């Protein structure tokens, strides 16, 4: 990729990031999960991955347009998907709230730990794990699902509508 060709997209990326509610404010980490470096790393890495796909520039633009609309609140159940899906009731609720997301995410049935973080009930914060190499791809999968980009393990995008953005 030619750096000069990507300059406008990079500027737009950071412009969109600054539109996230709570970013750049005092105590931003208490206001938005997007203030955690792993989230920004996942968004940036996904941009790069999308631009390498055939026709990926449109997906990258879709991601840019979506960034300010994503619910980056600590309370968003999307971040706790693996924790909440452990019960039948939780999984049914998640499938209703986030239709098609499960197909984008790696399974946790093979014994792999998919714990991407934890919710602190006392503070009302979700903190992503420090294992960024494990967390970044899963967050990328969640963002791919939101924009209906191709699944990283498949060639076809899912045919569902995301609901993890602000209502």
VMD Tcl script that builds the backbone (N, CA, C; Angstrom):
set m [mol new atoms 501]
animate dup $m
set s [atomselect $m all]
$s set {name element resname resid chain x y z} {
  {N N UNK 1 A 0.839 -1.182 0.000}
  {CA C UNK 1 A 0.000 0.000 0.000}
  {C C UNK 1 A 0.881 1.239 0.000}
  {N N UNK 2 A 0.501 2.189 -0.795}
  {CA C UNK 2 A 1.197 3.448 -0.876}
  {C C UNK 2 A 0.700 4.347 0.262}
  {N N UNK 3 A 1.634 4.819 1.070}
  {CA C UNK 3 A 1.290 5.642 2.232}
  {C C UNK 3 A 0.559 6.909 1.808}
  {N N UNK 4 A 1.028 7.542 0.744}
  {CA C UNK 4 A 0.390 8.777 0.263}
  {C C UNK 4 A -1.066 8.535 -0.105}
  {N N UNK 5 A -1.345 7.385 -0.715}
  {CA C UNK 5 A -2.726 7.056 -1.110}
  {C C UNK 5 A -3.632 6.875 0.103}
  {N N UNK 6 A -3.061 6.477 1.211}
  {CA C UNK 6 A -3.844 6.181 2.410}
  {C C UNK 6 A -3.953 7.381 3.361}
  {N N UNK 7 A -3.256 8.435 3.048}
  {CA C UNK 7 A -3.207 9.599 3.940}
  {C C UNK 7 A -4.600 10.140 4.255}
  {N N UNK 8 A -5.441 10.309 3.235}
  {CA C UNK 8 A -6.783 10.850 3.464}
  {C C UNK 8 A -7.616 9.937 4.353}
  {N N UNK 9 A -7.488 8.621 4.145}
  {CA C UNK 9 A -8.222 7.671 4.985}
  {C C UNK 9 A -7.720 7.711 6.426}
  {N N UNK 10 A -6.422 7.849 6.596}
  {CA C UNK 10 A -5.854 7.914 7.945}
  {C C UNK 10 A -6.339 9.169 8.675}
  {N N UNK 11 A -6.356 10.283 7.985}
  {CA C UNK 11 A -6.843 11.524 8.598}
  {C C UNK 11 A -8.320 11.387 8.955}
  {N N UNK 12 A -9.078 10.805 8.043}
  {CA C UNK 12 A -10.513 10.606 8.309}
  {C C UNK 12 A -10.721 9.629 9.466}
  {N N UNK 13 A -9.898 8.586 9.540}
  {CA C UNK 13 A -9.989 7.625 10.640}
  {C C UNK 13 A -9.898 8.347 11.981}
  {N N UNK 14 A -8.852 9.141 12.153}
  {CA C UNK 14 A -8.673 9.823 13.435}
  {C C UNK 14 A -9.728 10.893 13.658}
  {N N UNK 15 A -10.207 11.491 12.600}
  {CA C UNK 15 A -11.306 12.451 12.728}
  {C C UNK 15 A -12.558 11.749 13.262}
  {N N UNK 16 A -12.846 10.566 12.749}
  {CA C UNK 16 A -14.005 9.804 13.205}
  {C C UNK 16 A -13.820 9.336 14.646}
  {N N UNK 17 A -12.622 8.929 14.997}
  {CA C UNK 17 A -12.346 8.494 16.373}
  {C C UNK 17 A -12.619 9.635 17.348}
  {N N UNK 18 A -12.258 10.853 16.977}
  {CA C UNK 18 A -12.490 11.989 17.886}
  {C C UNK 18 A -13.976 12.289 18.066}
  {N N UNK 19 A -14.829 11.716 17.209}
  {CA C UNK 19 A -16.280 11.913 17.332}
  {C C UNK 19 A -16.924 10.940 18.316}
  {N N UNK 20 A -16.163 9.950 18.784}
  {CA C UNK 20 A -16.700 8.984 19.742}
  {C C UNK 20 A -16.994 9.705 21.054}
  {N N UNK 21 A -18.193 9.495 21.543}
  {CA C UNK 21 A -18.621 10.136 22.792}
  {C C UNK 21 A -17.664 9.768 23.931}
  {N N UNK 22 A -17.091 10.781 24.565}
  {CA C UNK 22 A -16.205 10.589 25.711}
  {C C UNK 22 A -14.729 10.608 25.376}
  {N N UNK 23 A -14.371 10.393 24.113}
  {CA C UNK 23 A -12.951 10.387 23.715}
  {C C UNK 23 A -12.389 11.792 23.867}
  {N N UNK 24 A -11.202 11.868 24.433}
  {CA C UNK 24 A -10.522 13.150 24.582}
  {C C UNK 24 A -10.991 13.962 25.779}
  {N N UNK 25 A -11.969 13.435 26.503}
  {CA C UNK 25 A -12.463 14.145 27.689}
  {C C UNK 25 A -11.672 13.724 28.917}
  {N N UNK 26 A -11.787 14.507 29.962}
  {CA C UNK 26 A -11.175 14.149 31.234}
  {C C UNK 26 A -11.792 12.832 31.697}
  {N N UNK 27 A -10.955 11.927 32.161}
  {CA C UNK 27 A -11.380 10.598 32.617}
  {C C UNK 27 A -12.124 9.832 31.515}
  {N N UNK 28 A -11.581 9.896 30.317}
  {CA C UNK 28 A -12.210 9.251 29.167}
  {C C UNK 28 A -12.396 7.752 29.371}
  {N N UNK 29 A -11.463 7.096 30.028}
  {CA C UNK 29 A -11.587 5.641 30.217}
  {C C UNK 29 A -12.792 5.263 31.061}
  {N N UNK 30 A -13.243 6.175 31.894}
  {CA C UNK 30 A -14.445 5.911 32.688}
  {C C UNK 30 A -15.707 6.117 31.855}
  {N N UNK 31 A -15.590 6.836 30.756}
  {CA C UNK 31 A -16.750 7.185 29.941}
  {C C UNK 31 A -16.942 6.299 28.720}
  {N N UNK 32 A -15.864 5.707 28.217}
  {CA C UNK 32 A -15.956 4.925 26.985}
  {C C UNK 32 A -14.871 3.857 26.929}
  {N N UNK 33 A -15.238 2.676 26.455}
  {CA C UNK 33 A -14.226 1.624 26.264}
  {C C UNK 33 A -13.280 1.987 25.129}
  {N N UNK 34 A -13.698 2.893 24.257}
  {CA C UNK 34 A -12.861 3.299 23.131}
  {C C UNK 34 A -11.591 4.016 23.585}
  {N N UNK 35 A -11.533 4.448 24.832}
  {CA C UNK 35 A -10.332 5.098 25.351}
  {C C UNK 35 A -9.270 4.073 25.737}
  {N N UNK 36 A -9.619 2.792 25.655}
  {CA C UNK 36 A -8.638 1.743 25.926}
  {C C UNK 36 A -7.875 1.463 24.631}
  {N N UNK 37 A -6.552 1.497 24.667}
  {CA C UNK 37 A -5.754 1.349 23.449}
  {C C UNK 37 A -6.100 0.128 22.602}
  {N N UNK 38 A -6.511 -0.980 23.213}
  {CA C UNK 38 A -6.802 -2.191 22.449}
  {C C UNK 38 A -7.965 -1.979 21.476}
  {N N UNK 39 A -8.910 -1.127 21.830}
  {CA C UNK 39 A -10.054 -0.853 20.952}
  {C C UNK 39 A -9.591 -0.068 19.729}
  {N N UNK 40 A -8.783 0.949 19.961}
  {CA C UNK 40 A -8.265 1.748 18.847}
  {C C UNK 40 A -7.342 0.911 17.958}
  {N N UNK 41 A -6.572 0.028 18.578}
  {CA C UNK 41 A -5.700 -0.863 17.809}
  {C C UNK 41 A -6.543 -1.791 16.936}
  {N N UNK 42 A -7.645 -2.301 17.482}
  {CA C UNK 42 A -8.512 -3.199 16.706}
  {C C UNK 42 A -9.133 -2.464 15.523}
  {N N UNK 43 A -9.583 -1.247 15.740}
  {CA C UNK 43 A -10.165 -0.464 14.644}
  {C C UNK 43 A -9.127 -0.181 13.556}
  {N N UNK 44 A -7.930 0.229 13.973}
  {CA C UNK 44 A -6.870 0.549 13.004}
  {C C UNK 44 A -6.435 -0.699 12.233}
  {N N UNK 45 A -6.289 -1.810 12.933}
  {CA C UNK 45 A -5.876 -3.045 12.269}
  {C C UNK 45 A -6.948 -3.504 11.289}
  {N N UNK 46 A -8.212 -3.378 11.673}
  {CA C UNK 46 A -9.290 -3.761 10.771}
  {C C UNK 46 A -9.296 -2.881 9.525}
  {N N UNK 47 A -9.059 -1.589 9.686}
  {CA C UNK 47 A -8.977 -0.700 8.517}
  {C C UNK 47 A -7.927 -1.228 7.540}
  {N N UNK 48 A -6.776 -1.565 8.061}
  {CA C UNK 48 A -5.691 -2.073 7.212}
  {C C UNK 48 A -6.088 -3.378 6.529}
  {N N UNK 49 A -6.719 -4.279 7.289}
  {CA C UNK 49 A -7.155 -5.562 6.714}
  {C C UNK 49 A -8.197 -5.356 5.620}
  {N N UNK 50 A -9.138 -4.463 5.866}
  {CA C UNK 50 A -10.194 -4.220 4.885}
  {C C UNK 50 A -9.626 -3.659 3.589}
  {N N UNK 51 A -8.667 -2.771 3.707}
  {CA C UNK 51 A -8.078 -2.151 2.522}
  {C C UNK 51 A -7.296 -3.148 1.669}
  {N N UNK 52 A -6.935 -4.265 2.246}
  {CA C UNK 52 A -6.219 -5.297 1.496}
  {C C UNK 52 A -7.159 -6.252 0.783}
  {N N UNK 53 A -8.443 -6.204 1.088}
  {CA C UNK 53 A -9.427 -7.062 0.430}
  {C C UNK 53 A -9.790 -6.492 -0.937}
  {N N UNK 54 A -10.174 -7.349 -1.836}
  {CA C UNK 54 A -10.696 -6.876 -3.110}
  {C C UNK 54 A -12.002 -6.142 -2.810}
  {N N UNK 55 A -12.109 -4.927 -3.250}
  {CA C UNK 55 A -13.292 -4.116 -2.966}
  {C C UNK 55 A -13.346 -3.647 -1.519}
  {N N UNK 56 A -12.250 -3.768 -0.824}
  {CA C UNK 56 A -12.219 -3.458 0.594}
  {C C UNK 56 A -12.298 -1.984 0.935}
  {N N UNK 57 A -12.002 -1.133 -0.036}
  {CA C UNK 57 A -12.061 0.308 0.237}
  {C C UNK 57 A -13.465 0.716 0.671}
  {N N UNK 58 A -14.497 0.128 0.060}
  {CA C UNK 58 A -15.872 0.447 0.446}
  {C C UNK 58 A -16.147 -0.015 1.881}
  {N N UNK 59 A -15.640 -1.182 2.238}
  {CA C UNK 59 A -15.806 -1.657 3.618}
  {C C UNK 59 A -15.081 -0.726 4.594}
  {N N UNK 60 A -13.912 -0.240 4.189}
  {CA C UNK 60 A -13.169 0.693 5.043}
  {C C UNK 60 A -13.960 1.988 5.229}
  {N N UNK 61 A -14.563 2.475 4.167}
  {CA C UNK 61 A -15.400 3.675 4.256}
  {C C UNK 61 A -16.613 3.396 5.141}
  {N N UNK 62 A -17.192 2.201 5.000}
  {CA C UNK 62 A -18.323 1.824 5.856}
  {C C UNK 62 A -17.911 1.831 7.330}
  {N N UNK 63 A -16.712 1.317 7.606}
  {CA C UNK 63 A -16.217 1.325 8.983}
  {C C UNK 63 A -16.033 2.756 9.474}
  {N N UNK 64 A -15.440 3.589 8.645}
  {CA C UNK 64 A -15.251 4.992 9.037}
  {C C UNK 64 A -16.585 5.654 9.362}
  {N N UNK 65 A -17.586 5.395 8.535}
  {CA C UNK 65 A -18.907 5.986 8.774}
  {C C UNK 65 A -19.552 5.442 10.041}
  {N N UNK 66 A -19.239 4.202 10.382}
  {CA C UNK 66 A -19.853 3.550 11.530}
  {C C UNK 66 A -19.222 3.957 12.866}
  {N N UNK 67 A -17.943 4.284 12.861}
  {CA C UNK 67 A -17.213 4.528 14.113}
  {C C UNK 67 A -17.957 5.457 15.078}
  {N N UNK 68 A -18.430 6.630 14.671}
  {CA C UNK 68 A -19.095 7.501 15.650}
  {C C UNK 68 A -20.451 6.969 16.130}
  {N N UNK 69 A -21.004 5.978 15.420}
  {CA C UNK 69 A -22.317 5.442 15.763}
  {C C UNK 69 A -22.252 4.223 16.683}
  {N N UNK 70 A -21.083 3.643 16.829}
  {CA C UNK 70 A -20.941 2.438 17.655}
  {C C UNK 70 A -21.149 2.799 19.119}
  {N N UNK 71 A -21.842 1.928 19.819}
  {CA C UNK 71 A -22.054 2.096 21.257}
  {C C UNK 71 A -20.805 1.614 21.986}
  {N N UNK 72 A -19.911 2.545 22.289}
  {CA C UNK 72 A -18.683 2.230 22.999}
  {C C UNK 72 A -18.847 2.374 24.512}
  {N N UNK 73 A -20.087 2.340 24.977}
  {CA C UNK 73 A -20.302 2.459 26.420}
  {C C UNK 73 A -19.831 1.195 27.121}
  {N N UNK 74 A -19.503 1.329 28.375}
  {CA C UNK 74 A -19.079 0.183 29.178}
  {C C UNK 74 A -20.208 -0.826 29.337}
  {N N UNK 75 A -21.439 -0.357 29.277}
  {CA C UNK 75 A -22.596 -1.223 29.506}
  {C C UNK 75 A -22.991 -2.050 28.290}
  {N N UNK 76 A -22.446 -1.755 27.129}
  {CA C UNK 76 A -22.801 -2.488 25.919}
  {C C UNK 76 A -22.498 -3.975 26.118}
  {N N UNK 77 A -23.519 -4.793 26.024}
  {CA C UNK 77 A -23.364 -6.235 26.251}
  {C C UNK 77 A -22.517 -6.907 25.175}
  {N N UNK 78 A -22.292 -6.251 24.093}
  {CA C UNK 78 A -21.446 -6.803 23.037}
  {C C UNK 78 A -20.083 -7.202 23.583}
  {N N UNK 79 A -19.503 -6.362 24.424}
  {CA C UNK 79 A -18.159 -6.618 24.962}
  {C C UNK 79 A -18.157 -7.861 25.844}
  {N N UNK 80 A -19.311 -8.201 26.427}
  {CA C UNK 80 A -19.409 -9.355 27.340}
  {C C UNK 80 A -20.023 -10.572 26.657}
  {N N UNK 81 A -19.977 -10.625 25.349}
  {CA C UNK 81 A -20.640 -11.688 24.608}
  {C C UNK 81 A -20.288 -13.074 25.134}
  {N N UNK 82 A -19.003 -13.357 25.284}
  {CA C UNK 82 A -18.587 -14.698 25.705}
  {C C UNK 82 A -19.009 -15.002 27.141}
  {N N UNK 83 A -19.014 -14.005 27.995}
  {CA C UNK 83 A -19.444 -14.214 29.380}
  {C C UNK 83 A -20.940 -14.484 29.449}
  {N N UNK 84 A -21.714 -13.695 28.726}
  {CA C UNK 84 A -23.168 -13.780 28.811}
  {C C UNK 84 A -23.751 -14.970 28.077}
  {N N UNK 85 A -23.034 -15.505 27.106}
  {CA C UNK 85 A -23.587 -16.615 26.321}
  {C C UNK 85 A -23.487 -17.957 27.034}
  {N N UNK 86 A -22.894 -17.974 28.209}
  {CA C UNK 86 A -22.698 -19.238 28.912}
  {C C UNK 86 A -24.003 -19.880 29.382}
  {N N UNK 87 A -25.056 -19.103 29.506}
  {CA C UNK 87 A -26.357 -19.678 29.877}
  {C C UNK 87 A -27.265 -19.682 28.646}
  {N N UNK 88 A -28.212 -20.615 28.639}
  {CA C UNK 88 A -29.137 -20.707 27.506}
  {C C UNK 88 A -29.924 -19.413 27.348}
  {N N UNK 89 A -30.355 -18.847 28.469}
  {CA C UNK 89 A -31.111 -17.591 28.438}
  {C C UNK 89 A -30.236 -16.446 27.924}
  {N N UNK 90 A -29.001 -16.412 28.387}
  {CA C UNK 90 A -28.073 -15.373 27.936}
  {C C UNK 90 A -27.792 -15.469 26.455}
  {N N UNK 91 A -27.594 -16.692 25.963}
  {CA C UNK 91 A -27.319 -16.887 24.543}
  {C C UNK 91 A -28.520 -16.489 23.698}
  {N N UNK 92 A -29.713 -16.854 24.132}
  {CA C UNK 92 A -30.927 -16.478 23.395}
  {C C UNK 92 A -31.067 -14.960 23.332}
  {N N UNK 93 A -30.797 -14.291 24.440}
  {CA C UNK 93 A -30.869 -12.830 24.495}
  {C C UNK 93 A -29.840 -12.200 23.553}
  {N N UNK 94 A -28.624 -12.731 23.559}
  {CA C UNK 94 A -27.569 -12.200 22.694}
  {C C UNK 94 A -27.888 -12.413 21.221}
  {N N UNK 95 A -28.439 -13.581 20.892}
  {CA C UNK 95 A -28.793 -13.859 19.493}
  {C C UNK 95 A -29.878 -12.914 19.006}
  {N N UNK 96 A -30.764 -12.544 19.917}
  {CA C UNK 96 A -31.829 -11.599 19.548}
  {C C UNK 96 A -31.261 -10.186 19.417}
  {N N UNK 97 A -30.422 -9.812 20.348}
  {CA C UNK 97 A -29.867 -8.454 20.360}
  {C C UNK 97 A -28.803 -8.240 19.271}
  {N N UNK 98 A -28.015 -9.277 18.996}
  {CA C UNK 98 A -26.912 -9.188 18.040}
  {C C UNK 98 A -27.034 -10.318 17.008}
  {N N UNK 99 A -28.072 -10.290 16.167}
  {CA C UNK 99 A -28.298 -11.384 15.228}
  {C C UNK 99 A -27.142 -11.568 14.238}
  {N N UNK 100 A -26.660 -12.787 14.148}
  {CA C UNK 100 A -25.590 -13.108 13.218}
  {C C UNK 100 A -24.190 -12.922 13.755}
  {N N UNK 101 A -24.042 -12.288 14.904}
  {CA C UNK 101 A -22.707 -12.026 15.453}
  {C C UNK 101 A -21.958 -13.316 15.753}
  {N N UNK 102 A -22.641 -14.289 16.286}
  {CA C UNK 102 A -21.974 -15.529 16.694}
  {C C UNK 102 A -21.216 -16.175 15.525}
  {N N UNK 103 A -21.747 -16.037 14.322}
  {CA C UNK 103 A -21.091 -16.610 13.143}
  {C C UNK 103 A -19.769 -15.899 12.827}
  {N N UNK 104 A -19.632 -14.660 13.248}
  {CA C UNK 104 A -18.412 -13.901 12.998}
  {C C UNK 104 A -17.315 -14.192 14.020}
  {N N UNK 105 A -17.733 -14.623 15.209}
  {CA C UNK 105 A -16.783 -14.800 16.303}
  {C C UNK 105 A -16.215 -16.205 16.345}
  {N N UNK 106 A -14.970 -16.329 16.810}
  {CA C UNK 106 A -14.420 -17.677 16.972}
  {C C UNK 106 A -15.157 -18.409 18.095}
  {N N UNK 107 A -15.316 -19.695 17.918}
  {CA C UNK 107 A -15.998 -20.508 18.914}
  {C C UNK 107 A -15.151 -20.631 20.175}
  {N N UNK 108 A -15.815 -20.785 21.277}
  {CA C UNK 108 A -15.090 -21.056 22.517}
  {C C UNK 108 A -15.332 -22.501 22.950}
  {N N UNK 109 A -15.864 -23.315 22.044}
  {CA C UNK 109 A -16.177 -24.711 22.344}
  {C C UNK 109 A -14.947 -25.616 22.342}
  {N N UNK 110 A -13.869 -25.194 21.705}
  {CA C UNK 110 A -12.683 -26.042 21.608}
  {C C UNK 110 A -11.787 -25.936 22.832}
  {N N UNK 111 A -12.230 -25.240 23.845}
  {CA C UNK 111 A -11.434 -25.101 25.053}
  {C C UNK 111 A -10.549 -23.873 25.077}
  {N N UNK 112 A -10.607 -23.066 24.008}
  {CA C UNK 112 A -9.827 -21.829 24.003}
  {C C UNK 112 A -10.487 -20.810 24.905}
  {N N UNK 113 A -9.668 -20.042 25.589}
  {CA C UNK 113 A -10.187 -18.988 26.453}
  {C C UNK 113 A -10.467 -17.762 25.592}
  {N N UNK 114 A -11.713 -17.405 25.461}
  {CA C UNK 114 A -12.099 -16.242 24.661}
  {C C UNK 114 A -12.454 -15.052 25.556}
  {N N UNK 115 A -12.004 -15.089 26.767}
  {CA C UNK 115 A -12.272 -14.013 27.710}
  {C C UNK 115 A -11.543 -12.757 27.237}
  {N N UNK 116 A -12.299 -11.792 26.701}
  {CA C UNK 116 A -11.636 -10.597 26.168}
  {C C UNK 116 A -11.548 -9.476 27.194}
  {N N UNK 117 A -12.153 -9.695 28.344}
  {CA C UNK 117 A -12.116 -8.696 29.393}
  {C C UNK 117 A -13.140 -9.020 30.451}
  {N N UNK 118 A -13.350 -8.070 31.337}
  {CA C UNK 118 A -14.329 -8.294 32.396}
  {C C UNK 118 A -15.026 -6.993 32.767}
  {N N UNK 119 A -16.241 -7.161 33.254}
  {CA C UNK 119 A -17.048 -6.021 33.671}
  {C C UNK 119 A -16.927 -5.871 35.180}
  {N N UNK 120 A -16.576 -4.686 35.621}
  {CA C UNK 120 A -16.483 -4.378 37.054}
  {C C UNK 120 A -17.827 -3.807 37.475}
  {N N UNK 121 A -18.622 -4.618 38.149}
  {CA C UNK 121 A -19.964 -4.195 38.565}
  {C C UNK 121 A -19.930 -2.996 39.501}
  {N N UNK 122 A -18.914 -2.921 40.339}
  {CA C UNK 122 A -18.820 -1.822 41.294}
  {C C UNK 122 A -18.615 -0.475 40.594}
  {N N UNK 123 A -17.724 -0.435 39.620}
  {CA C UNK 123 A -17.439 0.810 38.902}
  {C C UNK 123 A -18.319 0.990 37.672}
  {N N UNK 124 A -18.897 -0.116 37.185}
  {CA C UNK 124 A -19.678 -0.035 35.954}
  {C C UNK 124 A -18.802 0.111 34.730}
  {N N UNK 125 A -17.613 -0.477 34.781}
  {CA C UNK 125 A -16.645 -0.387 33.696}
  {C C UNK 125 A -16.390 -1.743 33.089}
  {N N UNK 126 A -16.140 -1.750 31.794}
  {CA C UNK 126 A -15.653 -2.953 31.140}
  {C C UNK 126 A -14.196 -2.708 30.811}
  {N N UNK 127 A -13.339 -3.591 31.281}
  {CA C UNK 127 A -11.903 -3.493 30.983}
  {C C UNK 127 A -11.503 -4.657 30.104}
  {N N UNK 128 A -10.910 -4.325 28.978}
  {CA C UNK 128 A -10.418 -5.361 28.091}
  {C C UNK 128 A -9.145 -5.957 28.672}
  {N N UNK 129 A -8.925 -7.203 28.345}
  {CA C UNK 129 A -7.759 -7.943 28.807}
  {C C UNK 129 A -6.482 -7.297 28.283}
  {N N UNK 130 A -5.398 -7.535 28.982}
  {CA C UNK 130 A -4.096 -7.044 28.541}
  {C C UNK 130 A -3.516 -7.948 27.452}
  {N N UNK 131 A -4.171 -9.059 27.169}
  {CA C UNK 131 A -3.727 -9.972 26.102}
  {C C UNK 131 A -4.221 -9.427 24.756}
  {N N UNK 132 A -3.626 -8.344 24.316}
  {CA C UNK 132 A -4.121 -7.657 23.119}
  {C C UNK 132 A -4.098 -8.529 21.875}
  {N N UNK 133 A -3.150 -9.432 21.763}
  {CA C UNK 133 A -3.099 -10.297 20.582}
  {C C UNK 133 A -4.302 -11.230 20.515}
  {N N UNK 134 A -4.928 -11.507 21.631}
  {CA C UNK 134 A -6.145 -12.321 21.660}
  {C C UNK 134 A -7.392 -11.463 21.487}
  {N N UNK 135 A -7.359 -10.260 21.995}
  {CA C UNK 135 A -8.534 -9.382 22.011}
  {C C UNK 135 A -8.745 -8.681 20.667}
  {N N UNK 136 A -7.686 -8.182 20.055}
  {CA C UNK 136 A -7.798 -7.401 18.814}
  {C C UNK 136 A -8.557 -8.142 17.713}
  {N N UNK 137 A -8.245 -9.413 17.428}
  {CA C UNK 137 A -8.998 -10.089 16.357}
  {C C UNK 137 A -10.489 -10.244 16.674}
  {N N UNK 138 A -10.810 -10.484 17.923}
  {CA C UNK 138 A -12.222 -10.653 18.295}
  {C C UNK 138 A -12.963 -9.325 18.180}
  {N N UNK 139 A -12.357 -8.242 18.628}
  {CA C UNK 139 A -12.974 -6.930 18.450}
  {C C UNK 139 A -13.124 -6.625 16.957}
  {N N UNK 140 A -12.102 -6.972 16.184}
  {CA C UNK 140 A -12.186 -6.785 14.737}
  {C C UNK 140 A -13.357 -7.546 14.141}
  {N N UNK 141 A -13.584 -8.771 14.638}
  {CA C UNK 141 A -14.728 -9.564 14.175}
  {C C UNK 141 A -16.044 -8.859 14.510}
  {N N UNK 142 A -16.115 -8.282 15.685}
  {CA C UNK 142 A -17.331 -7.562 16.092}
  {C C UNK 142 A -17.576 -6.358 15.189}
  {N N UNK 143 A -16.519 -5.633 14.878}
  {CA C UNK 143 A -16.658 -4.471 14.000}
  {C C UNK 143 A -16.984 -4.901 12.568}
  {N N UNK 144 A -16.396 -6.002 12.113}
  {CA C UNK 144 A -16.724 -6.542 10.785}
  {C C UNK 144 A -18.217 -6.858 10.704}
  {N N UNK 145 A -18.734 -7.474 11.758}
  {CA C UNK 145 A -20.157 -7.828 11.808}
  {C C UNK 145 A -21.021 -6.572 11.690}
  {N N UNK 146 A -20.604 -5.519 12.365}
  {CA C UNK 146 A -21.386 -4.282 12.346}
  {C C UNK 146 A -21.537 -3.701 10.946}
  {N N UNK 147 A -20.505 -3.818 10.132}
  {CA C UNK 147 A -20.548 -3.225 8.789}
  {C C UNK 147 A -20.836 -4.260 7.704}
  {N N UNK 148 A -21.110 -5.478 8.123}
  {CA C UNK 148 A -21.392 -6.585 7.191}
  {C C UNK 148 A -20.220 -6.829 6.237}
  {N N UNK 149 A -19.020 -6.643 6.732}
  {CA C UNK 149 A -17.827 -6.936 5.937}
  {C C UNK 149 A -17.631 -8.448 5.903}
  {N N UNK 150 A -16.853 -8.931 4.961}
  {CA C UNK 150 A -16.614 -10.371 4.925}
  {C C UNK 150 A -16.032 -10.879 6.243}
  {N N UNK 151 A -16.541 -12.012 6.664}
  {CA C UNK 151 A -16.051 -12.706 7.849}
  {C C UNK 151 A -14.588 -13.049 7.603}
  {N N UNK 152 A -13.749 -12.946 8.576}
  {CA C UNK 152 A -12.325 -13.207 8.311}
  {C C UNK 152 A -12.042 -14.672 8.033}
  {N N UNK 153 A -12.994 -15.563 8.340}
  {CA C UNK 153 A -12.807 -16.987 8.063}
  {C C UNK 153 A -13.646 -17.462 6.883}
  {N N UNK 154 A -14.473 -16.588 6.339}
  {CA C UNK 154 A -15.336 -16.932 5.216}
  {C C UNK 154 A -15.160 -15.911 4.106}
  {N N UNK 155 A -15.737 -16.192 2.967}
  {CA C UNK 155 A -15.651 -15.230 1.872}
  {C C UNK 155 A -16.917 -14.425 1.718}
  {N N UNK 156 A -18.024 -14.855 2.338}
  {CA C UNK 156 A -19.303 -14.163 2.200}
  {C C UNK 156 A -19.657 -13.426 3.485}
  {N N UNK 157 A -20.200 -12.192 3.404}
  {CA C UNK 157 A -20.654 -11.499 4.606}
  {C C UNK 157 A -21.951 -12.125 5.109}
  {N N UNK 158 A -22.192 -11.985 6.389}
  {CA C UNK 158 A -23.440 -12.495 6.964}
  {C C UNK 158 A -24.595 -11.643 6.469}
  {N N UNK 159 A -25.767 -12.233 6.393}
  {CA C UNK 159 A -26.941 -11.519 5.896}
  {C C UNK 159 A -27.840 -11.099 7.046}
  {N N UNK 160 A -27.270 -10.395 8.009}
  {CA C UNK 160 A -28.049 -9.957 9.166}
  {C C UNK 160 A -27.809 -8.489 9.415}
  {N N UNK 161 A -28.655 -7.904 10.201}
  {CA C UNK 161 A -28.530 -6.494 10.525}
  {C C UNK 161 A -27.966 -6.322 11.926}
  {N N UNK 162 A -26.922 -5.526 12.090}
  {CA C UNK 162 A -26.356 -5.320 13.415}
  {C C UNK 162 A -27.217 -4.369 14.240}
  {N N UNK 163 A -27.150 -4.550 15.566}
  {CA C UNK 163 A -27.874 -3.642 16.445}
  {C C UNK 163 A -26.984 -3.195 17.605}
  {N N UNK 164 A -25.686 -3.203 17.404}
  {CA C UNK 164 A -24.777 -2.794 18.457}
  {C C UNK 164 A -24.393 -1.327 18.353}
  {N N UNK 165 A -25.096 -0.607 17.507}
  {CA C UNK 165 A -24.833 0.824 17.404}
  {C C UNK 165 A -25.877 1.556 18.216}
  {N N UNK 166 A -25.688 2.834 18.391}
  {CA C UNK 166 A -26.633 3.619 19.178}
  {C C UNK 166 A -28.022 3.516 18.577}
  {N N UNK 167 A -29.043 3.345 19.417}
  {CA C UNK 167 A -30.419 3.274 18.902}
  {C C UNK 167 A -30.885 4.588 18.339}
}
mol reanalyze $m
mol bondsrecalc $m
mol representation Tube
mol addrep $m
